[in-house]
């Protein structure tokens, strides 16, 4: 018997993440033992900036991946983070303000936007990324297609997301932690009425991973799709290229 579908309505997701925004960074680092920081660094080095075209990070949350890309561009690349939760964006803007220096001329901006309806022209960004957010989009295939739309031809889409370990023993330990330990710790700190840390394991377990998700990316229009499992498959970086000729003036 399959598990009941996770409620991913836009109103619920916005309310739930808004309620835990104050604890979000601490719990991310605490519950992952700080490994999430390395996962983002690995994403930036694997799908690294090339040239001067801007970068977009969708479902940016508190902006960690957007800021990591901004630093990777030696503060010369314009980076935009988008999210539809105002409380998360408040945290992202504060962190972005701390990251910027008087000597940097590159923009680091955060805008409120739904990933399924991005307010940007087509073919604009050299990289469009998302970290641990695409599974929260009500229609994630529509979100992926929007990411591809705003990406430049020849540019890349990078998706960092939780996945399920293929090792049987590790998989059992992973499920025990996700289902029994993580929700209790998350609730202890955040005291969230929307049960955000019960939602997390349920949303991960119902989201496609591995070859299944690679095929979904191809179906949405990406080519040269690859995946890079990290930390025994606990999370995976998926990335692919938008078909078309690169704009050599921008990339």
C-alpha positions in Angstrom: 0.0 0.0 0.0 1.5 3.3 -1.0 1.9 6.2 1.4 -0.5 9.1 1.2 0.6 11.9 -1.0 2.4 14.7 0.7 0.5 18.0 0.7 2.7 20.4 -1.4 0.1 23.1 -1.9 1.8 26.5 -2.3 0.0 28.0 0.7 1.1 25.1 3.0 4.7 25.2 1.8 5.0 28.9 2.1 3.5 28.9 5.6 5.5 25.9 6.8 8.9 27.3 5.7 8.0 30.8 6.9 7.4 29.4 10.3 10.9 27.7 10.6 12.9 30.4 8.8 14.5 31.5 12.1 15.8 28.0 12.8 16.4 26.9 9.2 20.2 27.5 8.9 21.0 26.1 12.4 18.9 23.0 11.9 20.2 22.3 8.4 23.8 22.3 9.7 23.0 20.5 12.9 20.8 17.8 11.5 23.3 17.1 8.6 26.3 17.3 10.9 27.5 20.2 8.7 27.8 18.0 5.6 25.3 20.2 3.8 28.0 22.9 3.5 30.3 20.5 1.7 27.4 19.4 -0.6 26.9 23.0 -1.8 30.7 23.5 -2.3 30.8 20.3 -4.4 27.9 21.6 -6.5 29.7 24.9 -7.2 32.9 23.2 -8.1 31.2 20.6 -10.3 28.9 23.0 -12.1 31.3 25.9 -12.0 30.8 29.4 -13.5 32.3 30.2 -16.9 32.5 33.7 -18.2 30.5 36.6 -17.1 26.8 35.6 -17.7 24.6 35.8 -14.5 23.5 32.9 -12.4 20.1 32.1 -10.8 19.4 30.0 -7.7 15.7 29.1 -7.4 14.0 28.0 -4.1 17.0 29.7 -2.6 15.7 29.7 1.0 18.2 31.6 3.1 20.5 32.0 0.1 23.4 29.6 0.9 23.9 28.3 -2.6 23.4 31.7 -4.3 26.0 33.2 -2.0 28.4 30.2 -2.7 28.1 30.9 -6.4 28.6 34.6 -5.9 31.9 33.9 -4.1 32.9 31.3 -6.8 32.6 34.0 -9.4 35.3 36.0 -7.5 32.5 38.5 -6.8 32.4 39.5 -10.5 29.3 37.6 -11.5 25.8 38.8 -10.9 23.8 36.2 -8.9 20.1 36.2 -8.2 18.3 34.1 -5.6 14.6 33.6 -5.9 12.1 32.1 -3.4 8.4 32.5 -2.7 8.7 32.6 1.2 9.3 36.2 2.4 10.7 35.1 5.8 13.4 33.0 4.1 14.3 35.9 1.8 14.7 38.2 4.8 17.4 35.9 6.1 19.0 35.6 2.6 19.2 39.4 2.2 20.8 39.8 5.6 23.4 37.2 4.7 23.9 38.7 1.3 24.5 42.1 2.9 27.1 40.7 5.1 28.8 39.0 2.2 29.1 42.1 0.0 32.0 44.4 0.2 32.6 47.9 -0.9 35.1 46.7 -3.5 32.6 44.3 -5.2 30.7 45.5 -8.1 28.8 42.3 -8.8 25.1 42.2 -7.9 23.9 39.7 -5.3 20.1 40.1 -5.2 17.1 38.1 -3.8 13.7 38.4 -5.2 10.3 36.9 -4.3 9.2 34.5 -7.1 7.4 31.2 -7.7 9.7 28.7 -9.4 6.9 27.6 -11.7 6.5 31.2 -13.0 9.9 32.9 -12.9 9.8 36.6 -13.7 12.9 36.5 -15.9 13.4 36.6 -19.7 14.2 33.3 -21.5 17.8 32.4 -22.2 19.3 34.7 -19.6 21.4 32.7 -17.1 24.5 30.5 -17.6 23.6 28.4 -14.6 20.2 27.9 -13.0 20.6 26.0 -9.7 18.4 24.7 -6.8 19.4 23.0 -3.6 17.0 20.9 -1.6 14.0 22.8 -3.0 12.7 21.3 -6.2 10.8 18.5 -4.4 8.9 21.2 -2.5 7.5 22.8 -5.7 3.9 21.9 -6.2 4.5 20.9 -9.9 8.2 20.2 -9.9 8.3 19.3 -13.6 6.9 22.7 -14.4 9.6 24.2 -12.1 12.3 22.3 -14.0 11.0 23.5 -17.3 11.0 27.1 -16.0 14.6 26.7 -14.9 15.5 25.4 -18.4 13.5 28.3 -20.1 15.5 31.0 -18.3 18.9 29.2 -18.8 21.0 30.2 -21.8 21.3 27.7 -24.7 24.4 25.7 -23.8 24.0 26.7 -20.2 23.5 24.3 -17.3 20.8 23.4 -14.8 22.1 22.0 -11.5 19.8 20.3 -8.9 21.1 19.2 -5.5 18.5 17.0 -3.7 18.2 14.3 -1.1 18.2 10.8 -2.5 18.0 7.3 -1.1 21.2 5.2 -0.5 21.3 2.0 -2.5 23.2 0.1 0.2 20.7 -2.0 2.1 22.2 -1.5 5.6 22.9 2.2 5.1 19.4 2.6 3.7 17.8 1.2 6.8 19.9 3.4 9.1 19.0 6.4 6.8 15.3 5.6 7.0 15.4 5.2 10.8 17.2 8.6 11.2 14.9 10.3 8.7 11.6 8.9 10.1 12.4 8.7 13.9 15.3 11.0 14.9 15.2 14.0 12.5 11.5 14.9 13.0 11.9 14.8 16.8 15.0 17.0 16.8 13.5 19.4 14.3 10.3 19.8 16.3 12.2 20.2 19.6 14.0 23.2 18.3 11.5 24.8 15.9 8.2 23.9 17.5 6.6 24.2 14.2 2.8 23.6 14.0 3.1 22.7 10.3 5.2 19.6 11.1 8.0 20.7 8.8 10.4 18.0 10.0 7.8 15.3 9.5 7.2 16.6 6.0 10.9 16.4 5.1 11.3 12.6 5.2 7.9 12.1 3.6 8.7 14.4 0.8 12.1 12.9 0.2 10.8 9.3 0.2 8.1 10.2 -2.4 10.4 12.1 -4.7 12.2 10.3 -7.6 15.9 9.8 -7.4 18.8 8.2 -9.3 18.2 7.1 -12.9 14.4 7.8 -12.6 15.0 11.5 -11.9 17.8 11.7 -14.6 15.1 10.5 -17.1 12.7 13.2 -15.8 15.3 15.8 -16.5 15.7 14.5 -20.1 12.0 14.5 -20.5 11.9 18.2 -19.5 14.4 19.0 -22.2 18.0 18.7 -20.8 20.8 16.9 -22.6 24.1 15.5 -21.3 22.4 14.7 -18.0 24.7 13.4 -15.2 24.4 12.6 -11.6 26.9 12.7 -8.7 25.9 10.9 -5.6 27.4 12.3 -2.4 27.9 10.9 1.1 26.9 7.3 0.3 24.0 8.5 -1.8 22.3 10.5 1.0 22.1 13.3 -1.5 22.7 13.6 -5.3 23.8 16.4 -7.6 22.0 16.2 -11.0 23.0 18.4 -13.8 22.5 18.8 -17.5 22.8 21.2 -20.4 20.2 23.2 -22.3 20.3 22.4 -26.0 21.5 25.1 -28.3 24.6 27.0 -29.3 26.5 28.8 -26.5 26.7 32.6 -26.6 30.5 33.0 -26.7 30.1 36.7 -25.8 28.6 35.8 -22.4 29.9 32.4 -21.5 
